[in-house]
Amino acid sequence: MKTRIAMIWGGKSVEHEVSVISGIQAYKAMDREKYELIPVYMTKGNEMYIGSGVGEIESYRDIPALIKTAQRVIMVCDNGRFYLTPYPKKLFGGANPVEFDLAFPVVHGTNVEDGALQGYLKTMGVPFVGPDVTASAISMDKYVTKAVLKEAGVPVLDSKVYNLADYRELDSLLDDIEEFVGYPVIVKPVNLGSSVGIGVANDRNELVSVVDEAFTYATRIMAEHAITNLREINCSVLGDENDAEASECEEPLNAGVILSYEDKYVNGGGKNGAKGSAKSGAASGGAKGSAGSGMANLSRKIPADITKKQRDEIREMAVKAFKALNCNGVSRIDFMIDEDDGSLYFNEINPIPGSLSFYLWESVGVPYTELLSRMVELALKRARQEESITYKFDTNILKTAKL
């Protein structure tokens, strides 16, 4: 009997559209011989819909029309079995609940990738693919991630966090950044990806602008030294906290500047994608053109033009960071090389990366379909392990409790 998987994308996030692309890529690449798939679209209001058009990228050119033809559902657990149940329920007739065994969130950003959706699934008792609640929450908080990895011996740049209370005293905030970091300084939202809200400042006027921009997207921002002579090298990791392996390394082109959201997902990062990337994106179900291929269409060098020693160090450090953060499934870890002195630093982790970084695994002989199957097996393994844990403690405390 096939495993029934609810594949979920979208959600209340500034990376909503990117998630739709990544999710449908994964949905198209899944092994239909092993799995029965139910595509689930989460709106920007976090309402769930299923239906024949939900798994087709063309349907998202007119989302209101898609929703009109789709069926809204809610998740229900009944005696250990999981259902996508039509909502609101009709008194007579209507669609039947759809049973599933496992959820596969392919989501990015706040409210979905940061432990919120994972916490909902955990509370419902639904087994799911990818990082658990704690790993998701930590990995999506750039500052906490650095604190954990610094303790684990992974090199990171020192940084400082500011909140809305600090923002109300803007001059003091700017003074503190200038004293703690100096220029050039990079400012970013603490809990967002896809380069949203990130900016570099070289003087106070620019600093005001980038701080304002970052606070547009988050209630907490982070400031750290901006490396001027920078090379960015990225590596993906597959596994869990016990056993994990690293992919090939990539070097995004134009890494000396911050790639914008449009660079990554709309413009495709330039005309020349990495060898095999555009082809792989199309084969995985992405729509034709730059936007349909998501992160797979970004211009990059695969493998990165680095020495064997650097490659080994980065791959080893990526696995170390992945395990320290207790991740699961596939993550992408971004590193920075300061070309002035050769120093290597962890930059950030994407617990559920754009396009699930499939292009980095194809480069080491792991086809996308196999990658997805291995992610599902990791989720099932975790579910089996959790079933062996005791969550009940018998006590008679309520029999004697008085208020």
C-alpha positions as CSV (number, residue, x, y, z in Angstrom):
1,M,0.0,0.0,0.0
2,K,1.3,3.4,-0.9
3,T,2.2,6.0,1.7
4,R,-0.3,8.9,1.4
5,I,1.5,12.2,1.7
6,A,-0.1,15.7,2.1
7,M,2.4,18.0,0.4
8,I,1.9,21.5,1.8
9,W,3.1,24.8,0.3
10,G,2.3,28.5,0.6
11,G,1.3,30.1,3.9
12,K,1.4,33.5,5.6
13,S,4.9,34.5,4.6
14,V,6.7,37.0,2.4
15,E,8.2,34.0,0.8
16,H,4.8,32.6,-0.1
17,E,5.3,32.6,-3.9
18,V,8.7,31.0,-3.6
19,S,7.2,28.2,-1.5
20,V,4.6,27.5,-4.2
21,I,7.3,27.1,-6.7
22,S,9.4,24.9,-4.5
23,G,6.4,22.8,-3.4
24,I,5.2,22.1,-6.9
25,Q,8.7,21.2,-8.1
26,A,8.8,18.6,-5.3
27,Y,5.3,17.4,-6.0
28,K,6.1,16.8,-9.6
29,A,9.3,15.0,-8.8
30,M,7.9,12.6,-6.2
31,D,7.9,8.8,-6.8
32,R,4.4,7.9,-7.8
33,E,5.2,4.2,-7.5
34,K,5.8,4.7,-3.7
35,Y,3.5,7.5,-2.8
36,E,0.0,8.7,-3.2
37,L,0.1,12.5,-3.1
38,I,-2.4,15.2,-2.0
39,P,-1.3,18.7,-2.9
40,V,-2.3,21.2,-0.3
41,Y,-2.2,25.0,-0.8
42,M,-2.0,27.3,2.2
43,T,-3.2,30.8,1.4
44,K,-1.6,33.9,2.9
45,G,-4.3,33.6,5.5
46,N,-3.1,30.0,6.3
47,E,-6.3,28.4,5.0
48,M,-5.8,25.0,3.4
49,Y,-7.2,24.0,0.0
50,I,-7.1,20.9,-2.0
51,G,-8.3,20.2,-5.6
52,S,-7.3,19.2,-9.1
53,G,-5.6,22.6,-9.9
54,V,-3.6,22.9,-6.7
55,G,-0.7,20.9,-8.0
56,E,-0.3,22.9,-11.2
57,I,1.8,26.0,-11.3
58,E,-0.3,27.6,-14.0
59,S,-3.3,27.7,-11.6
60,Y,-1.4,30.3,-9.4
61,R,-1.5,32.9,-12.1
62,D,-5.0,33.6,-10.8
63,I,-5.2,32.5,-7.1
64,P,-8.7,33.8,-6.5
65,A,-10.0,31.6,-9.4
66,L,-8.0,28.7,-8.1
67,I,-9.6,29.0,-4.6
68,K,-13.1,29.2,-6.1
69,T,-12.6,25.8,-7.8
70,A,-10.7,24.2,-4.8
71,Q,-12.1,22.7,-1.6
72,R,-11.1,24.2,1.7
73,V,-10.1,21.7,4.3
74,I,-8.9,21.4,7.9
75,M,-6.8,18.7,9.5
76,V,-8.5,16.2,11.8
77,C,-7.0,13.4,13.9
78,D,-9.4,10.6,14.6
79,N,-8.2,7.6,16.6
80,G,-4.6,8.0,15.2
81,R,-5.7,8.5,11.6
82,F,-5.4,11.8,9.8
83,Y,-7.8,13.4,7.5
84,L,-8.1,16.6,5.4
85,T,-11.7,17.3,6.1
86,P,-13.9,19.6,4.0
87,Y,-14.8,22.8,5.9
88,P,-17.4,24.1,6.6
89,K,-19.0,20.7,6.5
90,K,-22.3,20.5,4.5
91,L,-25.3,18.9,6.1
92,F,-26.0,16.9,3.0
93,G,-23.6,15.7,0.3
94,G,-20.3,17.5,-0.1
95,A,-16.8,16.1,-0.5
96,N,-15.5,13.2,1.7
97,P,-12.5,13.6,4.0
98,V,-9.2,12.6,2.4
99,E,-7.0,10.4,4.6
100,F,-3.2,10.8,4.7
101,D,-0.3,9.3,6.6
102,L,2.4,12.0,6.5
103,A,2.7,15.7,5.9
104,F,5.5,17.1,3.7
105,P,5.8,20.9,4.2
106,V,7.8,22.7,1.5
107,V,7.5,26.1,3.0
108,H,9.7,29.1,3.5
109,G,9.8,32.0,6.0
110,T,7.9,33.3,9.0
111,N,4.8,31.5,10.3
112,V,5.6,28.3,8.3
113,E,9.3,27.4,8.3
114,D,10.0,28.8,11.8
115,G,8.4,26.1,13.9
116,A,4.8,27.5,13.7
117,L,3.5,25.0,11.1
118,Q,5.7,22.2,12.6
119,G,4.2,22.9,16.0
120,Y,0.7,22.6,14.6
121,L,1.5,19.3,13.0
122,K,3.2,18.1,16.1
123,T,0.1,19.0,18.2
124,M,-2.1,17.1,15.8
125,G,0.2,14.1,16.0
126,V,0.9,14.2,12.3
127,P,4.3,12.8,11.3
128,F,6.0,15.3,9.0
129,V,9.1,15.7,6.8
130,G,11.8,18.1,7.7
131,P,13.1,19.8,10.8
132,D,11.1,19.5,14.0
133,V,9.7,22.4,16.0
134,T,12.8,23.3,18.0
135,A,15.2,22.9,15.0
136,S,12.9,25.0,12.8
137,A,12.6,27.8,15.4
138,I,16.3,28.0,16.2
139,S,17.4,27.8,12.5
140,M,15.1,30.6,11.5
141,D,16.4,32.9,14.2
142,K,19.7,34.0,12.9
143,Y,21.0,35.3,16.2
144,V,20.1,32.2,18.2
145,T,21.5,30.0,15.5
146,K,24.8,31.8,15.8
147,A,24.8,31.4,19.6
148,V,24.3,27.7,19.3
149,L,26.9,27.2,16.7
150,K,29.5,29.4,18.4
151,E,29.1,27.1,21.4
152,A,29.6,24.1,19.1
153,G,32.8,25.5,17.8
154,V,31.6,26.7,14.4
155,P,33.1,30.1,13.4
156,V,30.6,32.9,13.2
157,L,30.8,36.7,13.0
158,D,29.8,38.5,16.2
159,S,26.4,40.2,15.9
160,K,23.9,42.2,17.9
161,V,20.1,42.2,18.0
162,Y,17.7,45.2,18.3
163,N,14.0,45.2,18.9
164,L,11.1,47.6,18.5
165,A,11.9,49.3,21.8
166,D,15.4,50.0,20.6
167,Y,13.9,51.3,17.3
168,R,11.9,53.9,19.2
169,E,15.2,55.4,20.3
170,L,16.7,55.4,16.8
171,D,19.6,57.6,17.5
172,S,20.8,55.4,20.4
173,L,20.3,52.4,18.2
174,L,22.4,53.9,15.4
175,D,25.1,55.0,17.9
176,D,25.3,51.4,19.3
177,I,25.7,49.9,15.9
178,E,28.4,52.3,15.0
179,E,30.2,51.6,18.3
180,F,29.7,47.8,18.3
181,V,30.1,47.0,14.5
182,G,31.3,50.1,12.7
183,Y,31.2,50.4,8.9
184,P,30.5,48.7,6.6
185,V,27.7,47.0,8.4
186,I,25.1,44.6,7.2
187,V,21.6,44.7,8.7
188,K,19.0,42.0,8.4
189,P,15.7,40.8,9.9
190,V,16.5,38.1,12.4
191,N,13.9,35.6,11.1
192,L,13.6,36.0,7.3
193,G,15.3,34.4,4.3
194,S,15.3,35.1,0.5
195,S,17.3,38.3,1.1
196,V,14.2,40.1,2.2
197,G,14.9,43.3,4.2
198,I,18.7,42.9,4.1
199,G,20.9,45.9,3.4
200,V,24.5,47.2,3.8
201,A,25.4,50.6,5.1
202,N,28.7,52.5,4.7
203,D,27.6,55.7,6.6
204,R,24.9,56.9,9.0
205,N,22.5,58.0,6.3
206,E,22.6,54.6,4.7
207,L,22.3,53.0,8.1
208,V,19.0,54.8,8.8
209,S,17.7,53.5,5.5
210,V,18.6,49.9,6.0
211,V,17.4,49.8,9.6
212,D,14.0,51.2,8.5
213,E,13.8,48.6,5.7
214,A,14.7,45.7,8.0
215,F,12.1,46.7,10.6
216,T,9.5,46.8,7.8
217,Y,9.6,43.0,7.7
218,A,10.5,42.0,11.3
219,T,10.2,43.1,14.9
220,R,13.9,42.1,15.6
221,I,16.9,42.9,13.4
222,M,20.5,42.0,13.6
223,A,23.7,44.0,12.7
224,E,27.1,42.5,12.0
225,H,30.3,43.4,10.1
226,A,29.9,43.3,6.4
227,I,32.8,41.5,4.7
228,T,33.8,43.6,1.7
229,N,35.9,41.1,-0.1
230,L,33.5,38.2,0.1
231,R,33.0,34.9,-1.5
232,E,29.8,33.0,-0.6
233,I,30.0,29.2,-0.7
234,N,26.8,27.1,0.0
235,C,26.5,23.4,0.8
236,S,23.4,21.3,1.5
237,V,23.1,18.5,4.1
238,L,20.8,15.5,4.1
239,G,20.1,13.4,7.2
240,D,19.3,13.8,10.9
241,E,21.1,14.5,14.1
242,N,22.6,11.0,14.1
243,D,23.7,10.5,10.5
244,A,24.1,13.2,7.9
245,E,26.1,13.8,4.7
246,A,27.0,16.9,2.6
247,S,26.3,17.7,-1.0
248,E,28.5,19.4,-3.5
249,C,29.4,23.0,-2.9
250,E,28.2,25.9,-5.0
251,E,29.3,29.5,-5.4
252,P,26.5,31.8,-6.4
253,L,27.6,34.3,-9.0
254,N,27.5,38.0,-8.0
255,A,28.1,36.9,-4.4
256,G,30.2,40.0,-3.8
257,V,26.8,41.8,-3.5
258,I,23.6,40.9,-1.8
259,L,21.4,39.0,-4.2
260,S,17.9,40.4,-4.0
261,Y,14.6,38.5,-3.9
262,E,14.2,39.3,-7.6
263,D,17.7,38.2,-8.4
264,K,17.0,34.8,-6.8
265,Y,13.5,34.1,-8.0
266,V,12.4,36.5,-10.7
267,N,15.4,37.4,-12.8
268,G,17.0,34.0,-12.2
269,G,20.3,35.5,-11.0
270,G,21.5,36.2,-14.5
271,K,21.4,34.6,-17.9
272,N,23.7,31.7,-17.4
273,G,22.5,29.1,-14.9
274,A,24.8,26.4,-13.6
275,K,25.4,23.4,-15.8
276,G,22.3,21.2,-15.5
277,S,20.3,23.6,-13.3
278,A,17.8,24.9,-15.8
279,K,17.3,21.4,-17.2
280,S,16.8,20.0,-13.7
281,G,14.3,22.6,-12.8
282,A,12.2,21.8,-15.9
283,A,12.4,18.1,-15.2
284,S,11.2,18.7,-11.7
285,G,8.0,20.3,-12.7
286,G,9.0,24.0,-12.6
287,A,7.1,26.2,-15.1
288,K,9.1,27.3,-18.1
289,G,11.1,30.5,-17.6
290,S,13.2,31.9,-14.8
291,A,10.5,32.2,-12.1
292,G,9.3,28.7,-12.5
293,S,12.7,27.2,-11.7
294,G,13.1,28.9,-8.4
295,M,16.5,28.7,-6.8
296,A,17.5,26.1,-9.4
297,N,17.7,28.9,-12.0
298,L,20.1,31.1,-10.0
299,S,23.5,31.6,-11.7
300,R,26.1,29.6,-9.8
301,K,29.2,27.5,-10.2
302,I,28.7,23.9,-9.3
303,P,31.1,22.7,-8.1
304,A,32.5,25.8,-6.5
305,D,35.9,26.9,-7.7
306,I,37.6,26.2,-4.4
307,T,40.5,24.0,-3.3
308,K,40.0,20.4,-2.1
309,K,41.0,21.5,1.4
310,Q,38.4,24.3,1.4
311,R,35.7,21.9,0.0
312,D,36.4,19.3,2.7
313,E,36.4,21.9,5.4
314,I,33.1,23.5,4.3
315,R,31.4,20.1,3.9
316,E,32.6,19.0,7.3
317,M,31.5,22.2,8.9
318,A,28.1,22.0,7.2
319,V,27.4,18.6,8.7
320,K,28.6,19.8,12.1
321,A,26.3,22.7,12.0
322,F,23.4,20.6,10.8
323,K,23.8,18.1,13.6
324,A,24.3,20.8,16.3
325,L,21.0,22.4,15.3
326,N,19.3,19.0,15.4
327,C,18.0,19.4,11.8
328,N,16.3,16.7,9.7
329,G,15.7,16.2,6.0
330,V,17.5,18.6,3.7
331,S,18.9,22.0,4.7
332,R,21.2,24.4,2.9
333,I,24.0,26.1,4.8
334,D,25.6,29.2,3.6
335,F,29.2,30.1,4.3
336,M,31.4,33.2,3.8
337,I,35.0,33.4,2.9
338,D,36.8,36.7,3.7
339,E,39.2,36.9,0.8
340,D,41.4,39.4,2.6
341,D,42.6,36.8,5.1
342,G,41.0,33.5,4.0
343,S,38.8,33.2,7.1
344,L,35.7,31.0,6.8
345,Y,32.5,31.8,8.6
346,F,29.1,30.3,8.9
347,N,26.5,32.7,7.6
348,E,23.1,31.2,7.9
349,I,21.1,28.0,7.5
350,N,18.0,27.4,5.4
351,P,16.1,24.6,7.2
352,I,13.8,24.1,4.2
353,P,15.8,25.6,1.3
354,G,14.4,27.0,-1.9
355,S,13.9,24.1,-4.4
356,L,15.1,21.9,-1.6
357,S,18.6,22.4,-3.0
358,F,18.1,19.4,-5.3
359,Y,20.6,20.8,-7.9
360,L,23.4,20.3,-5.3
361,W,22.5,16.7,-4.8
362,E,22.2,15.9,-8.5
363,S,25.8,17.0,-8.7
364,V,26.9,14.1,-6.4
365,G,24.7,11.5,-8.1
366,V,21.5,11.8,-6.1
367,P,18.5,12.4,-8.4
368,Y,15.7,14.7,-7.1
369,T,13.2,11.8,-6.8
370,E,15.6,9.8,-4.7
371,L,16.4,12.8,-2.5
372,L,12.7,13.3,-1.8
373,S,12.2,9.6,-1.0
374,R,15.1,9.8,1.5
375,M,13.6,12.8,3.2
376,V,10.3,10.8,3.6
377,E,12.2,7.8,5.0
378,L,13.9,10.2,7.5
379,A,10.5,11.4,8.6
380,L,9.2,7.9,9.1
381,K,12.3,7.0,11.0
382,R,11.7,9.9,13.4
383,A,8.1,8.9,13.8
384,R,9.1,5.4,14.8
385,Q,11.6,6.7,17.3
386,E,9.1,9.0,18.9
387,E,6.6,6.2,19.2
388,S,9.0,4.5,21.6
389,I,9.2,7.5,23.9
390,T,6.9,7.7,27.0
391,Y,4.7,10.8,27.0
392,K,2.4,9.7,29.9
393,F,3.0,9.6,33.6
394,D,0.3,7.9,35.7
395,T,-0.5,9.8,38.9
396,N,-3.4,10.2,41.2
397,I,-2.8,13.9,41.8
398,L,-6.2,15.0,40.4
399,K,-8.0,12.7,42.9
400,T,-6.6,14.7,45.8
401,A,-6.3,18.2,44.2
402,K,-8.2,21.0,45.9
403,L,-8.6,24.6,44.7
